[in-house]
Amino acid sequence: MALLSYEFMRRAFLAAIFIAGIAPMVGVFLVIRRQSLMADTLSHVSLAGVALGFFLNLNPTGTTLLVVIAAAIMMEYLQNMYSSYSEISIAILMAAGLAVALVLMSLAPGSSAVSIQSYLFGSIVTITWSQVIFLGILFVLIGVLFALFKRPMYVLTFDEDTAAVDGLPVRLMSMIFNVVTGVAIAIMIPIAGALLISAIMVLPAAIGIRAGKSFNIVILISIVVGFIGMIGGLTGSYYLDTPPGATITLGFIILFLLVNIVRKIRMLLQRSQQQKS
């Protein structure tokens, strides 16, 4: 392929492969736990970390990691405080993150403010080798955690009361999951963008849930869909000269619509066969 003759595209494809594995493994648990908006909230909070980095003239990745981890812990605390109104934590943190980001953006130098804007949409084709390495480390880390704690997380996700009876540290596990999600988002933000990262994490999981009939199959389908969407969207953006993040997201949306259309047609055919018999 001609596009692989460019080094920046080779970096982009390698990053896309890592993201295709990371996003579904985290996203499936987010969707099943009905915390899809957590990714959106932490992505907005990450903007405050980016703005803080530019304001203090520090590495934005480091400050973003610290801010997002703090926000993930705070989210768990607020969800426990308002156990019957868990969405309050999302509203509070999203508003706080955006407010802090806007204030720091206005105080940062002009060139820094422009740089912050690039984090809104990201650009996978401008990724550096150091960012690819970070993604690779994150991919391995989340893969190991998933293999070790898949069953406890499965129990926690579907029934927290059963998890507590089994002796699992429910609150600690939930907090660690929030932190891992926050770290994944913080590292992927410069590549996917704050406005699109939640879609990249949630849509493959949503497709997997619609197509799969067991938890393991859902995970497998989500990863395959993530790979198809990331590679297909990146290839399409190269030939169509469109923004990579937006093209990848549209690719996932098209896959989601196709899966639902096929599912609907299959249900209609099955119903028609049952009526005939």
N, C-alpha and C positions, 0 to 999 in steps of 0.2 A: 504493500500500500504506500502511495506517495506521501501521505501525511505522516507516516512513521519515519520519514527521512529527516524530519525536523526534531531536534532534541527537545524543544519545549512541548511538542505533542507526545513524545515518548514519556516525558515526565507526567503529562496530563493523563495519559492512559493508565499509567501505573497508579497514580493517585485515585483515578476513577475505580480501579479494581479494588483498592483498599476500602474506599468509601462504600462500594457496593457490598462489602462484607460487614463493615461496621454498622452502617445505618439500619439494616433490617434486624440484626441481632438485638439492638437497643429498641428499635421502633416497634417490634412485635409486642414487647412487654408494655411499652407506653400505650399502645392501642388497646390491648386487652385490659390493662388497669384503668382505662378511661382517663388517661393523662396525656392525650395527644397534644393538648395546649401547653404542656410543660416545655416541649421543645421550642415552641414559639416564644414562650415567656423567657426562657434562658437565652434564646438567641437575641431577644431585645435587650436583656440585661447585659449581654456580652458587649453591646455597643458602649455601655458605660465603662467597661474595662478597657476597650480600645481607646476611648476618649481620655481616660485617666492616663494611659500609657503615653499618649502624645502630649498631654498637659504636663506630665512630670518628666518628659523627655526620656522615657524608658521603653524597653521592648514591649509593644502592645500585646504580644502573645502571652508574656508572663503576667502582666496586669490583668488581662482577660481571664486567664486561668484562675487567678486568686479571686476575682470578683464573682465569677460564675460558680466556683466552689462554695463561696460564702452564701450566694443566693440559693444554691441547691439545698444547703443546710437550713437556711432560713425558711425555705418553702416547706420542708418537713415539719419544722417547728410551728409554722402558721397553720398547716393542715391539721396538726394535733390540737392546736388552740381552738380552731373552728372546725371541729370534726364533722359537723352536720352541714357546713357550708364551705367545702374544700375549695370551691372556685374563688373564694375571697383571696387566698394566697396568690393565685394567678393574677388577679386584678391589681393587688397591691404591688407585687414585684414588677409587673410589666410597667405600671405607671412610674414606679420609683426608678427603674432602669432607664426608661426613656427620658425622664426629667433630668437625671444626673448626666446622661449622655449629652443632652441638648445644652445644659449649663456649661459643662466642660468644653463642649465644642465651640461655644461662643467665646470662651476664655482662651482657647488654644490659638496659636499663630495661624495665619491664613492658610499656609501650605499644609499644615497639619489637619485643618478642617477639611480640606479637599481630600486628603488621604483617608480620613475617616469615612467620607462618602463612598469610597471604593469598597469598604467593608459591608455596605448595604447589599450589594449584588455579588461581590466576589468575582474571581476570575481564575478558573482552573488552569487556563493556558499560561498564566504568569507564575505558576507555582515554582518554588525553588527546590533543589535537591534536599535541603535541610527539612523543608516541610513534608516532602515525600517520605523521608526517614521517620519523622514524627508520626505520620499516618501509618507507616508500616509497624512501628512499635505499638501504637494504639490498637491496630488490627490484631496483633499477636496477643496483647494484654487482654482485650475484650474476648478474643477467642478462647483463651485459657480460662478466664473467669466464667464464661458461658458454659464451657465443658464441665467445670468443677461445681458450679452452683445452679445448673439448669433445673434440677429437680426441686431444690428448696425454693427457688424463685417461682417455679411453676405452682407450687403449693401456696406461696405467699400471694401470687397474682390472683388466683381463683378463689381463695378462702383464707383470709387473714386469721379468722378465729381458729381454724384447723391448724394453721401454721403455729399459732401461739400455744395451742394444746400440745403440739408435737415438740415444743421446747425451742422453736426457732426464735432468734432475736428479731422480732418483726420490725421494730422501730429502727434498729441499727441497719438491718438489711435494706429497708426502704430508703434510709438516708444515704447508704453507700451507692445504691442504684441511682439516686438523684445526682450524686457527685460524679459517678461514671458518665452519666448522660451529659452533665455539664461540661466535663473535660472533653468528651467527644465533640460537643458543639463548639467549644472554644477553639479546638484545633482545626475543625472543618470550616469555621466561619470565613477565614480569608479566601477559601477556595470556593465555597458554595454561596456565601453571602448570608447576612442575617435575615433577609426577607424570604429566602428560599430554602434554608436549611431544614425547617420543619417539614416542608413538603417532601424533601428527599428522604427524611427519616420515616415519615408516616405513610406515604403512598405505597411503597413496596409491601409494607406490613398489611395495609388495608387490602391490597390485591391478594396477598397470600391467604388472608383470613377468608376472603370470598371464594377462593379456589380450593383451599385445602380442607381436609376432613379430620386431621389429627394435628396435634401441636408440632410434632417433628416435621410433618409434611408442610405445615404453614411456614415454618422457619426455612425449610429448603426452597419452597416456591418463592418466598420473599427475597432470599439471597439471589436466586436465578433472575427474578424480575429486576432486582437492583442492578445486577450485572448488565442485563439487556438494556435497561433504561439509561444507565450511566454511559456505557460504551456507544449505544445508538445515538443518544443525545449529543455526546461529544463529537461523534463523527458527523452528525447532521449539522452541528454548529460550524464545523470546519468548512463544509462544502456550501452551506447556505450563508455563511458569513453573518451569523446571528450570535447573540450572547450565550455562552455555554450553559450557565446556570439556568437561564430561562428556557433554553431548548431542552435541557435534561428534564426539567419540571414538566414541560408540555408533553414530553415523551411518556413520562409516568402517568399523566392524566389520560392520554390516549390509550395506554395499556389498561388503565382502570376502567375506562368506558367500554373497551373491547371485551374485557373479562365479564363485565356485568351484562353486556348484550348477549354474549355466548351463553352465560348462565340462564338468562331469561328465556332464550330460545330453547335451551335444553329442558327447562321446566315446562314450557308450553308443549313441547313434543311428548314429554312423559305424561302430561295430563291428557293429551289427545289419545295416546295409546291406552291409558287406563279407561277412558270413556268408551273406546271401541271394544275393549275386552269385557 
